[in-house]
């Protein structure tokens, strides 16, 4: 416990001290700048913050359901050439944090783990191609034509898995030319690239040691930025929804310290062919329905909520409700120093029918995260 607290304190200090600096010296996303394939999927060290994020729903052959999350973070202390990396091959300018989480839907058991490493200390993010790793966790592109990926991960001795992720829709770019603005400050933006529907196949090994085939679907985000939030924003709520009709919805709500929603909040519909229709903050409502209070952190998370707005396919008003598959899906501090809720859920329509599956992320409910992103 003492070691964990020391590691958590170190992680918090690193994240806080690096996060409070302005974007000066780092690149800033610019509309009109094309990120070529396959380089766009790799690391971009001229930006300060970058993450590769995969969430999904799986089933085994017996029909048991599971939710999973795998996130690889890269964070730079200084722009390239100014980080003081040594000749010993161990980087001093890059920090790598990774999170894995696993939900057993039937029992509600939720497990998570995180790792913190420096460049060269058992972690990397390759430039020019998708290949990120932290210890034996790894996400890499194995077929650049098909853009198929392999994810190897696990959570302690609870589960390990090897999954193949194959896009069933084209890569999506959210925002103007793929630049997602987070505030009036032009530097608070990211290149936001997503595979919104990935077919997943592979195997998992649980505590009994038996390998079991699994299948399902996943969502992958890749964000590249040097600053995500401004000082007046305390956190964000984000959701991805994969609907049974072949469409997807992505929305995020940026929350301000005075309790209002930021006007740079957004919602996007992705049609069956992968075309995106963006909706500004005044074109939809994010309505919290039920809170869950964490017994560990005291955070009160709005784990059940609904989105209301116009369906671009019908032109009619639409309500989509996110209902978590388990309330206790909180990832707590540790090496990263940030507590947040990240969980799998079902998507319901106005009549309470399940019409899809989703994942939600809720941050800033145990303290503001402004300045850390």
C-alpha positions as CSV (number, residue, x, y, z in Angstrom):
1,X,0.0,0.0,0.0
2,X,2.8,2.4,0.9
3,X,4.6,1.7,-2.4
4,X,1.4,2.2,-4.3
5,X,0.8,5.6,-2.6
6,X,4.4,6.7,-3.4
7,X,4.0,5.7,-7.0
8,X,0.6,7.4,-7.2
9,X,2.1,10.6,-5.7
10,X,5.0,10.5,-8.2
11,X,2.5,10.1,-11.0
12,X,0.3,12.9,-9.8
13,X,3.3,15.2,-9.5
14,X,4.5,14.4,-13.0
15,X,1.1,14.8,-14.6
16,X,0.4,18.0,-12.8
17,X,3.7,19.7,-13.4
18,X,3.7,18.7,-17.1
19,X,0.1,19.6,-17.6
20,X,0.1,23.1,-16.3
21,X,2.5,24.4,-18.9
22,X,1.1,26.1,-22.0
23,X,1.4,24.5,-25.4
24,X,4.4,26.6,-26.2
25,X,7.1,24.7,-28.1
26,X,4.7,21.9,-29.1
27,X,2.7,21.6,-32.3
28,X,-1.0,22.6,-32.3
29,X,-3.6,20.9,-34.5
30,X,-4.4,22.9,-37.6
31,X,-7.5,22.4,-39.9
32,X,-6.3,21.6,-43.4
33,X,-3.2,19.6,-42.3
34,X,-3.6,16.1,-43.7
35,X,-2.3,13.2,-41.6
36,X,-1.2,10.6,-44.2
37,X,-1.7,6.8,-43.8
38,X,-0.2,4.9,-42.1
39,X,1.8,7.6,-40.3
40,X,-1.4,9.1,-38.8
41,X,-1.9,6.0,-36.6
42,X,1.6,6.2,-35.1
43,X,3.1,8.5,-32.5
44,X,3.5,12.3,-33.1
45,X,6.2,13.5,-30.6
46,X,5.9,17.1,-31.7
47,X,2.6,17.1,-29.8
48,X,2.6,17.0,-26.0
49,X,-0.4,14.6,-25.4
50,X,-1.5,11.5,-27.3
51,X,-3.6,8.5,-26.6
52,X,-4.9,5.3,-28.3
53,X,-8.1,4.1,-26.8
54,X,-10.0,0.9,-27.4
55,X,-13.3,0.0,-25.7
56,X,-15.6,-2.9,-26.6
57,X,-18.1,-5.6,-25.8
58,X,-17.3,-9.3,-26.0
59,X,-19.1,-12.6,-25.7
60,X,-17.8,-16.1,-25.3
61,X,-19.3,-19.2,-26.9
62,X,-21.6,-19.7,-23.9
63,X,-23.1,-16.2,-24.4
64,X,-21.4,-14.7,-21.3
65,X,-20.8,-10.9,-21.8
66,X,-17.7,-8.9,-21.0
67,X,-16.7,-5.3,-21.4
68,X,-13.1,-4.2,-21.9
69,X,-11.0,-1.0,-22.1
70,X,-7.4,-0.6,-23.2
71,X,-5.8,2.9,-23.3
72,X,-2.2,3.8,-24.1
73,X,-1.1,7.4,-23.2
74,X,2.0,9.2,-24.3
75,X,2.9,12.5,-22.6
76,X,6.0,14.7,-23.3
77,X,7.8,16.8,-20.8
78,X,9.5,18.9,-23.6
79,X,9.4,19.2,-27.4
80,X,11.6,17.0,-29.5
81,X,15.3,17.8,-29.0
82,X,14.8,19.6,-25.7
83,X,14.0,16.6,-23.4
84,X,17.6,15.7,-22.4
85,X,17.3,12.1,-23.5
86,X,20.5,10.2,-22.7
87,X,22.9,8.2,-24.8
88,X,21.9,5.1,-22.7
89,X,18.8,4.8,-24.8
90,X,16.5,5.6,-21.9
91,X,14.2,8.5,-22.6
92,X,13.7,11.3,-20.1
93,X,11.2,13.4,-22.2
94,X,8.4,10.8,-22.7
95,X,6.1,9.2,-20.1
96,X,3.9,6.3,-20.9
97,X,0.8,5.4,-18.9
98,X,-1.5,2.6,-19.8
99,X,-4.9,1.5,-18.4
100,X,-6.6,-1.9,-18.8
101,X,-10.1,-2.7,-17.5
102,X,-12.3,-5.8,-17.6
103,X,-16.0,-6.2,-16.7
104,X,-17.7,-9.5,-16.1
105,X,-21.3,-8.5,-16.9
106,X,-23.0,-11.5,-15.3
107,X,-21.3,-11.0,-11.9
108,X,-20.7,-7.3,-12.0
109,X,-17.0,-7.9,-11.1
110,X,-14.9,-5.0,-12.4
111,X,-11.1,-5.2,-12.5
112,X,-8.5,-2.6,-13.6
113,X,-4.8,-2.1,-13.7
114,X,-2.4,0.7,-14.8
115,X,1.2,1.0,-15.7
116,X,3.6,3.9,-15.8
117,X,6.9,3.8,-17.6
118,X,9.5,6.1,-19.3
119,X,10.6,5.7,-22.9
120,X,13.0,2.8,-23.1
121,X,11.8,1.5,-19.7
122,X,9.6,-1.3,-21.2
123,X,7.4,1.1,-23.1
124,X,7.3,2.7,-26.5
125,X,5.1,4.5,-29.1
126,X,6.5,4.1,-32.7
127,X,6.6,7.0,-35.2
128,X,5.2,6.2,-38.7
129,X,3.0,3.2,-37.8
130,X,0.7,2.1,-35.0
131,X,2.8,0.2,-32.5
132,X,2.4,1.2,-28.8
133,X,3.3,-0.9,-25.8
134,X,3.6,-0.8,-22.1
135,X,5.2,-3.9,-20.7
136,X,3.5,-6.9,-22.3
137,X,0.5,-4.9,-23.2
138,X,0.6,-3.9,-26.9
139,X,-1.6,-2.4,-29.7
140,X,-0.2,-2.6,-33.2
141,X,-1.5,-2.5,-36.8
142,X,-0.8,-5.9,-38.4
143,X,-2.3,-5.1,-41.9
144,X,-2.0,-1.6,-43.2
145,X,-4.2,-2.2,-46.2
146,X,-7.1,-3.6,-44.1
147,X,-6.0,-1.4,-41.1
148,X,-6.5,-4.5,-39.0
149,X,-5.0,-4.3,-35.5
150,X,-3.9,-6.7,-32.7
151,X,-4.4,-5.9,-29.1
152,X,-2.6,-7.9,-26.4
153,X,-3.6,-7.1,-22.8
154,X,-5.0,-8.2,-19.5
155,X,-5.6,-7.3,-15.9
156,X,-3.3,-8.8,-13.3
157,X,-4.0,-12.6,-12.9
158,X,-7.7,-12.1,-13.6
159,X,-7.7,-12.2,-17.4
160,X,-5.4,-12.0,-20.4
161,X,-6.5,-11.6,-24.0
162,X,-5.3,-11.4,-27.6
163,X,-7.7,-9.8,-29.9
164,X,-7.9,-9.0,-33.6
165,X,-9.7,-5.7,-34.5
166,X,-10.9,-5.3,-38.1
167,X,-12.6,-2.0,-39.2
168,X,-16.0,-2.5,-40.7
169,X,-16.4,1.2,-41.5
170,X,-13.9,3.8,-42.8
171,X,-11.8,5.9,-40.4
172,X,-13.8,8.8,-39.1
173,X,-12.4,12.3,-38.4
174,X,-14.4,14.4,-35.9
175,X,-14.3,18.2,-36.1
176,X,-13.3,20.5,-38.9
177,X,-10.7,18.5,-41.0
178,X,-10.4,16.2,-38.1
179,X,-9.6,18.9,-35.6
180,X,-11.8,18.8,-32.5
181,X,-11.9,22.2,-30.7
182,X,-12.3,22.1,-26.9
183,X,-12.4,25.8,-26.1
184,X,-12.0,29.3,-27.6
185,X,-8.3,28.9,-27.0
186,X,-7.0,27.6,-30.4
187,X,-4.4,25.5,-28.7
188,X,-7.1,23.5,-26.8
189,X,-7.8,21.1,-29.6
190,X,-7.0,17.7,-30.9
191,X,-6.7,15.7,-34.1
192,X,-9.6,13.2,-33.4
193,X,-9.5,10.0,-35.4
194,X,-11.8,7.1,-34.8
195,X,-12.7,3.6,-36.0
196,X,-16.3,3.6,-34.8
197,X,-17.1,-0.1,-35.6
198,X,-14.4,-2.8,-35.2
199,X,-15.2,-6.5,-35.5
200,X,-13.4,-8.3,-32.7
201,X,-12.2,-11.9,-32.5
202,X,-9.7,-13.7,-30.4
203,X,-9.3,-15.5,-27.1
204,X,-9.2,-14.8,-23.4
205,X,-7.7,-16.7,-20.6
206,X,-9.3,-16.3,-17.2
207,X,-8.3,-17.4,-13.7
208,X,-9.1,-21.1,-14.4
209,X,-6.3,-21.1,-17.1
210,X,-8.6,-22.2,-19.9
211,X,-8.5,-20.4,-23.2
212,X,-11.9,-19.4,-24.6
213,X,-12.8,-17.9,-27.9
214,X,-14.5,-14.5,-27.8
215,X,-16.2,-12.3,-30.4
216,X,-17.7,-8.8,-30.4
217,X,-17.3,-5.3,-31.4
218,X,-15.2,-2.3,-30.4
219,X,-14.5,1.4,-30.8
220,X,-11.1,3.0,-31.1
221,X,-10.1,6.6,-30.7
222,X,-6.7,8.2,-31.4
223,X,-6.3,11.8,-30.2
224,X,-3.3,14.0,-30.8
225,X,-3.0,17.3,-29.0
226,X,-0.9,19.6,-26.9
227,X,-3.7,20.9,-24.7
228,X,-7.2,19.5,-24.1
229,X,-8.9,21.8,-21.6
230,X,-8.7,25.4,-20.6
231,X,-8.6,26.6,-17.0
232,X,-12.4,27.2,-16.7
233,X,-13.2,23.6,-17.6
234,X,-13.2,21.0,-14.8
235,X,-13.8,17.8,-16.7
236,X,-15.7,16.1,-19.5
237,X,-18.4,13.4,-20.0
238,X,-18.0,11.3,-23.2
239,X,-20.0,8.5,-24.7
240,X,-19.8,6.3,-27.8
241,X,-22.9,4.4,-29.0
242,X,-23.0,1.6,-31.6
243,X,-26.6,1.3,-32.7
244,X,-28.1,-1.9,-34.1
245,X,-29.2,0.0,-37.2
246,X,-25.6,0.3,-38.3
247,X,-25.0,3.9,-37.1
248,X,-22.9,5.3,-34.3
249,X,-23.1,8.3,-32.0
250,X,-20.3,10.1,-30.3
251,X,-20.9,13.0,-27.8
252,X,-18.9,14.8,-25.2
253,X,-20.0,17.4,-22.7
254,X,-17.3,19.8,-21.4
255,X,-18.2,21.0,-17.9
256,X,-17.3,24.4,-16.6
257,X,-16.4,25.2,-13.0
258,X,-19.6,27.3,-12.5
259,X,-21.7,24.2,-13.3
260,X,-22.6,25.0,-17.0
261,X,-21.9,23.1,-20.2
262,X,-19.2,24.6,-22.4
263,X,-20.4,25.8,-25.8
264,X,-17.6,23.6,-27.4
265,X,-19.4,20.5,-26.3
266,X,-20.5,18.4,-29.3
267,X,-22.4,15.4,-30.7
268,X,-21.8,13.5,-33.9
269,X,-23.8,11.0,-35.9
270,X,-21.9,8.5,-38.1
271,X,-24.1,7.0,-40.8
272,X,-23.9,3.5,-42.3
273,X,-21.3,4.6,-44.8
274,X,-19.1,6.4,-42.3
275,X,-20.2,10.0,-43.1
276,X,-20.2,12.3,-40.1
277,X,-22.8,14.9,-39.2
278,X,-21.7,17.2,-36.3
279,X,-24.1,18.8,-33.9
280,X,-23.2,21.9,-31.9
281,X,-23.8,22.2,-28.2
282,X,-27.1,24.1,-28.7
283,X,-28.4,21.2,-30.9
284,X,-28.6,18.5,-28.3
285,X,-29.2,17.9,-24.5
286,X,-27.1,15.7,-22.2
287,X,-29.5,14.8,-19.3
288,X,-28.1,13.0,-16.2
289,X,-30.7,10.5,-14.9
290,X,-29.0,8.7,-12.0
291,X,-25.9,9.0,-9.9
292,X,-23.6,6.4,-8.3
293,X,-21.4,7.4,-5.4
294,X,-18.0,5.7,-5.2
295,X,-17.3,4.2,-1.8
296,X,-13.5,4.6,-2.6
297,X,-13.3,8.2,-3.7
298,X,-16.6,9.7,-2.8
299,X,-17.1,10.8,-6.4
300,X,-20.7,11.1,-7.5
301,X,-20.8,10.0,-11.1
302,X,-23.9,10.4,-13.4
303,X,-23.6,6.9,-14.7
304,X,-27.0,6.8,-16.3
305,X,-28.0,9.6,-18.7
306,X,-29.8,10.4,-21.9
307,X,-29.0,12.3,-25.1
308,X,-31.8,14.2,-26.8
309,X,-31.6,15.8,-30.2
310,X,-32.7,15.5,-33.8
311,X,-32.1,12.3,-35.7
312,X,-30.5,13.4,-39.0
313,X,-32.0,10.4,-40.8
314,X,-35.6,11.1,-39.9
315,X,-35.5,14.7,-38.9
316,X,-37.4,13.8,-35.8
317,X,-36.5,14.3,-32.1
318,X,-34.7,11.3,-30.7
319,X,-33.8,10.1,-27.2
320,X,-30.9,7.7,-26.6
321,X,-30.3,6.5,-23.1
322,X,-27.1,5.1,-21.7
323,X,-27.6,2.5,-19.0
324,X,-24.4,1.0,-17.4
325,X,-24.0,-2.7,-17.2
326,X,-22.6,-2.2,-13.7
327,X,-22.3,0.9,-11.6
328,X,-18.9,0.2,-10.0
329,X,-16.7,0.8,-13.1
330,X,-14.4,3.5,-11.6
331,X,-10.7,3.6,-12.2
332,X,-8.9,5.0,-9.2
333,X,-5.8,7.2,-9.1
334,X,-2.7,5.1,-8.6
335,X,0.1,5.9,-11.1
336,X,-1.9,8.4,-13.1
337,X,-3.2,10.4,-10.1
338,X,-6.7,10.8,-11.8
339,X,-9.9,9.1,-10.7
340,X,-12.5,8.6,-13.4
341,X,-15.4,6.4,-14.4
342,X,-15.2,4.4,-17.6
343,X,-17.8,1.8,-18.3
344,X,-19.7,-0.4,-20.6
345,X,-23.5,0.0,-21.0
346,X,-26.5,-0.7,-23.2
347,X,-28.2,1.9,-25.3
348,X,-32.0,2.2,-24.9
349,X,-34.6,4.0,-27.0
350,X,-37.6,6.0,-25.9
351,X,-39.6,2.8,-25.1
352,X,-36.8,1.3,-23.0
353,X,-35.8,-1.2,-25.7
354,X,-32.1,-2.1,-26.1
355,X,-31.0,-0.8,-29.5
356,X,-27.2,-0.8,-29.1
357,X,-24.2,-0.9,-26.9
358,X,-21.9,1.9,-25.7
359,X,-19.1,3.1,-23.5
360,X,-19.0,6.2,-21.3
361,X,-16.2,8.2,-19.7
362,X,-16.9,10.6,-16.8
363,X,-14.0,12.7,-15.5
364,X,-13.6,15.6,-13.0
365,X,-16.0,14.2,-10.3
366,X,-13.3,13.9,-7.6
367,X,-11.7,17.2,-8.4
368,X,-11.0,19.3,-11.4
369,X,-8.7,17.9,-14.0
370,X,-8.1,21.3,-15.7
371,X,-4.4,21.8,-16.3
372,X,-3.6,18.1,-16.5
373,X,-4.8,17.8,-20.1
